[in-house]
Amino acid sequence: MSGTGSPPRRPALAGYGRQWIDDEDVAAVVAALRSDHLTQGPAVEAFERALAERCEVPHAVAVANGTAALHLACLALDLPAGSVGITSALTFAASANAMELSGLVADFSDVDPLSSCMDALTLEAALARLPEGRARLVVPVHFAGHPCPMDEIAAVASARGLRVIEDACHALGADHPDGRGGRLPVGSCAHADLAVLSFHPVKHVTSGEGGAVLTRDAALAERLRALRSHGMEGRPERLKVPEEAFDPATGEKNAWYHEMHSLGLNYRLTDLQAALGASQLRKLPRFLQKRRALAARYAERLAPLPFARLPTTREGYGHAWHLYVVGLDFDALGLTRHQVMVHLRERGIGTQVHYLPVPFHPYYRDRCAGRAWPEAEAAYRRCLSLPLHPGMDASDVDAVADALEELGR
């Protein structure tokens, strides 16, 4: 490394991702604060309708966060305890943890070296290690905003009797071919039972915290709504203890009465969060356009660097660019990843690593001893996520590229 001092700091580069909040978002939250409902009110249903329309799916169920969405999706499928679910080795731990919390056993596939996503080949290889019929679920992860080849994965799942949950937490706004010359938005559930989204501040749309489960199955949507609110049921036609449920004088349902029909949780989204999410969702096309322009600028600036490997996109797939994950040859640089991150941090540039493979975490490590996920590990060893969010402009990308160029001098 060389250099004679640190350049001026750029607030937009302080982290690898951050929210973009404007006056319209603030006004939406203020309106919710002044309404009659801070939670369990109409703003949640309005947000759900907007999500369903955007993702071209009949049902959207808003929940407290992306992990809650994954957990409820697993619970809603009601799979036998001890069944195996397969997810990508290269993802955040929540993709696997949600299965474990639902009484399932998480297992892992390797990833396609082009996109760092699960595909049909890596899924088949993971299934080949298991006794026939043990696996009951697959959770493909749209890594960094690049969609998995869901049609191929769904074909394998159908042949093997697997249910499918798309972990689309990185990929709101992405799309992929529909096989008939058209496009399908991620979240449409054309090739999945359920899809999950996250609205954490680093994601495309934020509600502070928040998530959603999408589905085409009305029965699954109904189960999800019950599970997110303690498993309670209040509809008269569904109540099971009539002597408690109905007023003996009028026959009407007692105004206070609810029954718990299943073991649920409090995973509700508030109206404040939903109002912010709905406001943000209206800006999604602009956010996507900005992210894609920034990714193109990164590609232009970083392509000449001999130690950098740029992210790639499958032909015909619409990348949402949640993350810009560059591969760096740390050996060629003569630096560790930590040293590179410190070099960038000293210049006001925040970075992150996505991800330590899930089987490397101590909770899973002993279970996975003796097994390997070579492409996931190779991606992890070289990866570094650079700043990417709508608050940046081309000059911010140039500042990051300039700082990386210094490393090779």
Protein Blocks (a to p, Z undefined) as FASTA:
>chain_A
ZZjbdcdddfklmpmbdcdddfklmmmmmmmmmmmbfghplklmmmmmmmmmmnopabdc
ddfblklmmmmmmmmnopaehiacdddfbdcfklmmmmmmnopacddddddfklopacfk
lmmmmmmmpcehkacbdcdddehhiacdfklmmmmmmmnopacdddfklmgoiacdehlo
pacdehklmmbfbdcddfbfklmbdghiacddddfbfklmmmmmmmmnoopafbfklpcb
lmlmpcfklopacfkbccdfbdcddfbdcfklmmmmmmmmmmmmmmmmmmmmmmmmmmmm
mmmpmkbccddddehiacehlaacddddfklnopafklmmmmmmmnopacddddddfklp
mklmmmmgoiacfklmmmmmmgccddddfkbcfklmmmmmmmmmmmmZZ
